[in-house]
Amino acid sequence: MDWQLREAMSVDALIVLETAVMDAAGRGHAVVTPEHLLLACLFDEGLLGTLPLGPSEAEALRERLARHLDAHYEGLGLDEATEVRIASPVEAILRRAWRQVWTGITPGAVFDAVATREGTLAAELAAGLGARAAPRGEARTTAAAERSPYRRAPDPGTVALTLASTGPMRLEHVVELAIEVLGKGSTEAVFLALTVHYKGRAPVGCFAAEDAAAIAQRARDFAAARPLAVAVFVGEPPARAETPLWLAAKRLFSARGTAAR
């Protein structure tokens, strides 16, 4: 993928693309397909807030895509000497998304472009959802994020948890924390880790108050054993959870890295 296309991507779109790349690698696939891309899109809270999906429906759709990937792309042949590459259909999807939103590629634009790639399961699913989706203007998407499965208002007796960085960290350790402590699947764990990497924090979900306190403590114990500069907070992290100078520098240089590593 050329640098101009990558430079046109918003941070949220980069998180989606890098999640797709890492998910493909985790499945032993040498190529990122439209299905990998759509699966990663379905973890973006701004996009989810515009789709006609409840949390359980979104999870069922992600599971269907995961089963399809495992069943149909088993022979893509990733080995230690092979790097995951962006398939030409995926690059075409990203270029179409760029043409749709010249101000920068967003997860919503990627989702809409996936729906145009006929002959794939990803297109079939995205087109069906897109026909019933709310408009995805910037203001609408921002408001929709507050209604997402992660940031929706907690039910009585529940609280929201947020995963946040407190200093430089190793991405693989954050993935492990998300799987072992937060109970996330591997793809969502990668998505959360990349979100923390690029943004400094990521909403985890809503839990019963007692469970939330126990999860936060297990996360502290997990981080202390590494050591890992990341923590799980009940509600929004305090301002000191991020160190502005190093995080700003990290975002600047991360945005110029490679998506297909």
Secondary structure, DSSP 8 states (H G I E B T S, - for coil): --HHHHHTB-HHHHHHHHHHHHHHHHTT-SEE-HHHHHHHHTT-HHHHTTSS--HHHHHHHHHHHHHHHHHHSGGG---TT---EE-HHHHHHHHHHHHH-TT-B-HHHHHHHHTTSTTSHHHHHHHHHHTT-----HHHHHHHHTTSTTTS---TTEEEEEEEESS---HHHHHHHHHHTT---HHHHHHHHHHHHHHSEEEEEEEEHHHHHHHHHHHHHHHHTTT-SEEEEESS--GGGS-HHHHHHHHHHHTTS-S--
